[in-house]
Amino acid sequence: MIGHSVVIETQIIVCGFLDSKATKLNKSITMMSEVDAGAPQDWKKYQRYSIEVDPDQGDKATFIELGSFKRPHMRAFHMSWWGFFIAFFIWFAISPLLSEIKIDLGLTKQEIWTSSIVSVAGTIAIRLVLGPVCDKFGARIPMAVVLCFASIPTACTGLVNTATGLAVLRLFIGSAGGTFVMCQYWSSCMFSKEVVGTANALVGGWGNLGGGITQLVMGAGLFPLFKWFFDGDASKAWRYVSIIPAIVAFGTGIMIYLISDDSPKGNYSELKKHGQMANISAAASFRQGAFNFNTWILFIQYACCFGVELTMNNAASLYFKDQFDLSTEAAAAISSIFGFMNLFARALGGLMSDKANAYIGMRGRLWAQTICLVAEGLLVIVFAQTNSLGAAIAVMIFFSLFVQAAEGTSYGIVPYIDPPATGSISGIVGAGGNVGAVCFGLGFRNLEYKSAFYVMGLTILGSSLLSCLIFIKGHAGLVCGNDAPKGDAGCAVLAVPVKDSEQTDALNAEEEDPLQYDTCSYT
């Protein structure tokens, strides 16, 4: 009898060790009892997947099958980028029409830029809120709600008659920009560490592509069509044309809610119902992400890449029309090139980050980030000195390439900062892009174009130096430190905080044992 007890105790110790030291000894005893009693396996919605997954990373996909639309992984992938694409489309649908609105309403340059600044400023708070919301509810429901909400003010564009009305309208339309948080969170929850940088970059880049498509479709397509329909009346054309993207956005929100899943194992509500997921404290998640110094370094660097893109979405058409005396349609077509680079440029940044990580770990991701920012800053300064149309277009193409590649490398790093708070960190870093757009927008509002571009370029170059200050637990820095051996590098996982009642003890315990709350693991 004594010998039998010794055997049982030995088995318990071994099982506890193999469980990555993530559970207490008494929990191991309970777990062993359940297995011996024939307890059922953990619940999940899908017992088989159409794509190869890693069970040790929460059934995340280990590669990206672009031609597939099957649930849950690739359906979420395509819904993620499409939802963000449509959000970007309605967010900047009015931008190529601003020159017409300026004339029709008798607005000044400062009033136009005020509306553009308000458009991106309003998204800052939205993104900060949506990060913890994703940690609590997943990405699918917030994505659907935000799209449906933002479609309403988009449809009301034609009711604007004053500068104040334009600013207020664009403030509410700007809520669509919050979908970026869901876009990045969703793909982070669906794809493993080997491909998460590329996945995040693809969905983010293809979503950002909406900024280029809307310049072309609205400025050079639908606006001329509506103007023809209204017998050349440009005023009626810009007032009615935004109804079409509004309808598409509302329909997309409904579709996302109905035909996709929150995570590989099912919707968050189902996982909670079956006891597979804790009820999450959004406040604890936000605190955990906000108290990490690395979050704010990436906040600044993302301000200097995505903030630049947002600024160019607002400025490009106006710049080319004013500087080179082009028509509204021609300026819109040229400026759309900047957004079209998202077709591959952001994905290229994510791929660079993943490949560099495969060779030299986190140091590779940080170097990829730094190189992209340096190249971006230098090209902005060159663009400011370009006086011919052809040269300006050529420089803008390479400028755009590195802007969007830097966005991809940024979100190749984000999932590693503090994985249990990935949603909140995504929201904070994403909000940095909007803060950057506000700051750069103020520059364009009050300075000449050349001076504004100089300020932008020098700021970007300065932000690249901050990579030296990024130190993620268990990973190498830019120039010093080493990655911990595989399995020891602190908690490179996407997880969620626990209930409010357990919050304090859990956060303290996590510092001692970061693997304890591994619900959607990367490693």
Buried (B, 14 or more C-beta within 10 A) or exposed (E): EEEEEEEEEEEBEEBBEEEBEBBEEEEBBEBBEEEEEEEEEEEBBBEEBBBEBBEEBBBBBBBBBEEBEEBBBBBBBBBBBBBBBBBBBBBBBBBBBBBBBBEBBEBEEEBBBBBBBBBBBBBBEBBBBBBBBBBBBBBBBBBBBBBBBBBBBBBBBBEBEEBEBBBBBBBBBBBBBBBBBBBBBBBBBBBBBBBBBBBBBBBBBBBBBBBBBBBBBBBBBBBBEBBEEBEEEBBBBBBBBBBBBBEBBBBBBEBBBEEBBBBBBBBBEBBEEBEBBBBBBBBBBBBBBBEBEBBBBBBBBBBBBBBBBBBBBBBBBBBBBBBBEBEBBBBBBBBBBBBBBBBBBBBBBBBBBBBBBEEEBBBBBBBBBBBBBBBBBBBBBBBBEBEEBEEBBEBBBBBBBBBBBBBBBBBBBBBBBBBBBBBBBBBBBBBBBBBBBBBBBBBBBEEEBEEBBBBBBEBBBEBBEBBBEBBBBBBBBBEEBEBBEEEEBBBBBBBBBBEEEBBEEBBEBBEEBBBBBBBBBBB
